[in-house]
Amino acid sequence: MSLAVFLFQASLCLLIFYAFYRLFLHRETFFVWNRIYLISTLFFALAIPILRFEGLSRSSVSRELQVKMMEVLLKEQSEAGNAFSFFRFKQIDPNLADFNTINRHEEVHIQQFHSIDVLLMELAAVLLWFNPVIYLYQSSIKNIHEYLADEVAAEFEGSKRKYALLLLRKAMGMNPALTNSFLRQS
């Protein structure tokens, strides 16, 4: 099987899986199940063309790649008021108001291994760069990550209303902004 045929078949599968997600699942609040669906269908979309003709091959991301990516994030991160996490590494400006709530938000990203999902989506985007559906997948998985982290952080804060006000303050620039995709899109 040629690479072009593989990419076409994987793109077609991705389109079908994402269309199903948008039609039936994206409005549901079962964020964990939506995350599982998006990640598993990404694998299925890449595996179906391979399984049909050549069998399944395995690949893994090395520890060295993870270390290099963390080095890049440390070099680029120097501004005050930022908060982010990548794998087990997190950086939060200790001067941020509501530090504990923001810390809990980032801890959820670490505990639920959201960086792996983001990295898998980035690798898929490298392979399927020409397919606009992969970018929809990326956006959806990042939103689900934020919903999951916000859900736990709101419980930590004590009330969803107080947490919503915190997000509003951050989004309106009243305090330094959180570096989450949820705030940039809302």
matplotlib code that plots the C-alpha trace (Angstrom):
import matplotlib.pyplot as plt

x = [0.0, 1.3, 1.6, -0.9, -3.5, -2.8, -3.2, -6.4, -8.0, -6.9, -8.3, -11.6, -11.9, -11.0, -13.7, -16.4, -15.4, -15.4, -18.7, -20.2, -18.7, -20.0, -23.5, -24.1, -21.5, -19.9, -22.8, -22.8, -21.2, -19.6, -16.2, -14.2, -16.1, -15.7, -12.0, -11.8, -13.8, -11.6, -8.3, -9.5, -11.0, -7.7, -5.9, -8.6, -8.4, -4.7, -4.9, -7.8, -5.8, -2.8, -4.8, -6.6, -3.4, -0.2, -0.9, -0.4, 3.0, 4.0, 5.9, 6.5, 7.6, 10.9, 11.8, 14.4, 11.7, 9.8, 12.9, 13.7, 10.2, 10.3, 13.6, 12.0, 9.1, 11.4, 13.3, 10.2, 8.5, 9.7, 6.7, 5.1, 1.5, 1.6, 0.4, 0.9, 1.7, 3.4, 3.6, 4.8, 6.3, 4.1, 4.9, 2.6, 3.5, 3.3, 2.0, -1.2, -4.4, -6.2, -2.9, -4.4, -7.3, -5.0, -2.6, -5.4, -6.5, -2.9, -2.7, -5.7, -3.9, -0.9, -2.9, -5.1, -2.1, -3.5, -0.1, 0.0, -3.3, -2.0, 1.3, -0.6, -2.8, 0.3, 2.0, -1.2, -1.3, 2.2, 1.1, -2.3, -1.4, -3.5, -6.7, -8.6, -10.4, -7.3, -7.3, -10.9, -9.8, -7.1, -9.4, -12.0, -9.6, -8.1, -11.6, -12.4, -9.2, -10.2, -13.7, -12.3, -9.8, -12.3, -14.8, -12.3, -11.0, -14.6, -15.1, -11.9, -12.9, -16.1, -18.7, -19.0, -20.1, -16.9, -14.8, -16.8, -16.0, -12.3, -12.3, -14.2, -11.7, -8.8, -10.5, -11.2, -7.6, -8.4, -5.6, -2.8, -4.5, -4.4, -2.7, -5.5, -7.2, -10.6, -10.1, -8.8, -11.9, -14.6]
y = [0.0, 3.4, 6.3, 8.3, 5.5, 5.1, 8.9, 9.0, 6.1, 7.4, 10.8, 9.3, 7.3, 10.4, 12.4, 9.7, 9.4, 13.2, 13.6, 11.1, 13.0, 16.3, 15.0, 12.9, 13.4, 16.9, 18.5, 15.7, 16.4, 13.0, 14.6, 11.5, 9.4, 12.0, 12.1, 8.3, 8.4, 11.0, 9.4, 5.9, 6.9, 8.7, 5.4, 3.5, 5.9, 5.4, 1.6, 0.6, 1.1, -0.7, -3.6, -4.2, -4.7, -5.0, -5.7, -3.4, -1.8, -0.2, 3.0, 4.9, 8.4, 8.3, 9.8, 11.9, 13.7, 14.5, 15.9, 18.0, 19.4, 20.4, 22.2, 24.2, 25.1, 26.4, 28.5, 30.1, 30.6, 33.7, 36.0, 36.6, 35.7, 32.5, 29.0, 25.8, 22.1, 19.6, 16.0, 16.1, 19.6, 22.6, 26.2, 28.7, 32.2, 32.2, 35.8, 34.9, 35.5, 32.2, 30.3, 27.2, 26.9, 27.4, 24.9, 22.3, 23.0, 22.2, 19.2, 17.7, 18.1, 16.2, 13.5, 12.7, 12.7, 15.4, 16.1, 12.6, 13.3, 16.7, 15.1, 12.3, 14.9, 16.9, 13.8, 13.0, 16.5, 16.1, 13.0, 14.3, 18.0, 18.4, 17.2, 19.9, 17.4, 16.7, 20.3, 19.9, 16.9, 18.9, 21.7, 19.3, 17.3, 20.5, 21.8, 18.5, 18.7, 22.2, 21.1, 18.2, 20.4, 23.1, 20.6, 19.5, 23.0, 24.3, 21.6, 22.6, 26.3, 25.4, 26.6, 26.7, 30.3, 31.4, 29.5, 31.0, 34.5, 33.6, 32.5, 35.7, 37.9, 36.1, 36.3, 40.0, 40.8, 41.9, 39.6, 37.9, 35.4, 31.6, 30.0, 27.6, 27.2, 27.3, 31.0, 31.9, 30.4, 31.5]
z = [0.0, -0.9, 1.5, -0.4, -0.2, 3.6, 4.2, 2.2, 4.0, 7.4, 6.6, 5.5, 8.7, 10.7, 8.9, 9.6, 13.3, 13.8, 12.0, 14.4, 17.4, 16.2, 15.5, 18.6, 21.3, 21.5, 23.4, 26.0, 29.4, 29.7, 29.1, 30.1, 27.6, 24.9, 25.6, 25.3, 22.1, 20.4, 21.3, 20.4, 17.1, 16.2, 16.8, 14.8, 11.9, 11.7, 12.3, 10.0, 6.8, 8.3, 9.8, 6.5, 4.5, 6.6, 10.3, 13.2, 13.9, 17.1, 17.9, 21.1, 22.1, 23.8, 27.2, 25.5, 23.4, 26.6, 28.2, 25.2, 25.0, 28.7, 28.0, 25.3, 27.5, 30.3, 27.8, 26.5, 29.8, 31.6, 32.0, 35.3, 35.7, 33.7, 34.6, 32.6, 32.9, 30.7, 31.7, 35.4, 35.1, 36.1, 36.4, 38.2, 39.2, 43.0, 42.9, 41.1, 43.0, 43.6, 43.4, 45.1, 42.7, 39.6, 41.1, 41.4, 37.8, 36.6, 38.9, 37.1, 33.8, 35.2, 37.0, 33.9, 31.5, 29.3, 27.8, 26.2, 24.4, 23.2, 22.0, 20.2, 18.5, 17.5, 16.0, 14.1, 12.8, 11.5, 9.6, 8.5, 8.1, 5.0, 6.6, 8.4, 10.5, 12.6, 13.7, 14.8, 16.8, 18.4, 19.4, 20.8, 22.9, 24.4, 25.2, 26.9, 28.9, 30.1, 31.0, 33.1, 34.9, 35.4, 36.9, 39.6, 40.2, 40.7, 43.3, 45.0, 44.9, 46.8, 44.3, 40.5, 40.7, 42.5, 39.9, 37.0, 38.4, 38.7, 35.0, 34.1, 35.9, 34.2, 30.8, 31.2, 32.1, 35.7, 36.8, 34.7, 32.3, 32.7, 29.8, 28.9, 25.6, 27.3, 28.1, 24.7, 23.0, 25.4]

ax = plt.figure().add_subplot(projection="3d")
ax.plot(x, y, z, "-o")
ax.set_aspect("equal")
plt.show()
